[in-house]
Amino acid sequence: MSSDFLTLALPSVQELSPYVPGKPVEELAREFGLKESDIVKLASNENPLAPSSKVTAAITEALPDLTRYPDGSGFALKEKLAHRFNLETEQITLGNGSNDILELVARAWLAPGRNAIFSEYSFAVYPIATLASGAECRQVPAKNYGHDLEAMAAAIDDNTRVIFIANPNNPTGTWFDQAALNAFLRKVPNNVLVVLDEAYIEYAEQSDLPDGMDFLSRYSNLLVSRTFSKAYGLAALRVGYAVSSKEIAEVLNRVRQPFNVNSLAFVAACAALDDQEYLERSRTMNNQGMQQLEEGFKRLGLSWIPSRGNFIAVDFQRDASPINQELLQKGVIVRPVAGYGMPTFLRVSIGTQAENQRFLDALTEVLKQD
Ligand SMILES: *Cc1c(COP(=O)(O)O)cnc(C)c1O
C-alpha cells in the first residue's frame, strides 16, 4: 500500500491552498476553440507594452554565455541598484522574482510555533510562504478593503516574526500614505521584521504613496521588496530585489539558492534600469488605461475600488463567476478573486487602449444579456 504523502506533510502544508495563476491564453484557446490572436489577457498584472528594445538587445548579446552559471553575487545589478537608490550593495538581496524574496524571509524567520501577520485581501503568496514554513497565519480583517495597520500592529504577539504589508496592495489596489506607514512602523517592535512589498510602486510615482526606501535608515527591522515583473515589463524572467539593513540581507543570503537569479534576467534588469523612457511609457499607458476603465465602469453603473496599481477590482455586487465565464467565452481573460474572499469582484489588469476597449465591449454585451 502506498503512503499518504499529504498526511505526512507538515500540518500547515496540508492546510495550504496552492496559488491559482491567471488562465494562460493557450489554455483558453484550447478550451473554447478560439484563436490566440483573438484573446485578450488582463489577468496577471503584466505590462501590456512590448519589452524594451534595450532589454531584448542585452539578452541577445548574453546568449552565447548560456553554458555558464550566472554570477552568484549579482554584482553588476546590485551595483546599479545601489547607485540608483543611494544604497550600499550589501543592503540588497536579489530574488528569482520578488516572490523568492518573500519565501527567503519565511525560510529564515518562520517555523512552527511562530506566526506571520498580513491583511485580509492581501497577496496570496503571504499565506503560502508562511504555511510552507510551518508557521501560523494571522490574517487581520481589512478596513475598506485596505490594510488596517493599527489592527495589524495590535495583532503582534511574542511569536510574531514577520508582518507582510503591500503598498499598493494586490488584488485591491488600495494604499496607505506616509503618515500611516510611519505611525505603523513606530508601533512595531524592532525584533519583528516588516516586509513592505512595493511590487507596483513604480506606477505610483509622484503620488501620495510613501517611498519605502526613505524609511530604511530609521527602521532597522524594515525590508522593502520590489520587482522587475510589473512596470519594468520583465515578468517572464523572474527578477526582484529586497533592500534592508546589511544584517537582514546577510541572513537572507544564507538561505537563498546559490544561483537564484539567471544570467538573462541579470542583463535584462540592468538594461531595464537604464531605460527610464520605458518606465515613463508604462506609467502613462497605465494612467490612461485606468481612466479608460473607470469611465467604462461608470457608464455601466458599476462600482470599483480606487487603485494605485496596474489593475482595478470592479464590484458586480453579485456572484461574479458567471460574468467571468461569459467573458472567457468572448476571449477575455480577467481574474476572479473569490479565492481572496471577494466573490462579487473581478480584478482587471490595465492593458493597451485596444485591449481595455475589447474588455469593456465584451463586458457591456455580457451585462446587457441578463
Ligand atoms: C506581482 C506581485 C509581486 C511580484 O511577483 P514577482 O515574483 O516579482 O513576479 C509581488 N507582490 C505582489 C503584491 C504582487 O502583486
The ligand as an SDF file (V2000), in Angstrom:
LIG
                    3D

 15 15  0  0  0  0  0  0  0  0999 V2000
    3.0630   40.7330   -8.8070 C   0  0  0  0  0  0  0  0  0  0  0  0
    3.3620   40.8520   -7.3600 C   0  0  0  0  0  0  0  0  0  0  0  0
    4.6250   40.5460   -6.8720 C   0  0  0  0  0  0  0  0  0  0  0  0
    5.7470   40.2570   -7.8170 C   0  0  0  0  0  0  0  0  0  0  0  0
    5.9710   38.9940   -8.0790 O   0  0  0  0  0  0  0  0  0  0  0  0
    7.3220   38.6080   -8.8510 P   0  0  0  0  0  0  0  0  0  0  0  0
    7.6840   37.3510   -8.1830 O   0  0  0  0  0  0  0  0  0  0  0  0
    8.3180   39.6860   -8.6150 O   0  0  0  0  0  0  0  0  0  0  0  0
    6.9360   38.4750  -10.2730 O   0  0  0  0  0  0  0  0  0  0  0  0
    4.9070   40.7200   -5.5360 C   0  0  0  0  0  0  0  0  0  0  0  0
    3.9670   41.1720   -4.7010 N   0  0  0  0  0  0  0  0  0  0  0  0
    2.7470   41.4980   -5.1180 C   0  0  0  0  0  0  0  0  0  0  0  0
    1.7780   42.0580   -4.1610 C   0  0  0  0  0  0  0  0  0  0  0  0
    2.3960   41.3170   -6.4640 C   0  0  0  0  0  0  0  0  0  0  0  0
    1.1740   41.6100   -6.8750 O   0  0  0  0  0  0  0  0  0  0  0  0
  1  2  1  0
  2  3  1  0
  2 14  2  0
  3  4  1  0
  3 10  2  0
  4  5  1  0
  5  6  1  0
  6  7  2  0
  6  8  1  0
  6  9  1  0
 10 11  1  0
 11 12  2  0
 12 13  1  0
 12 14  1  0
 14 15  1  0
M  END
$$$$
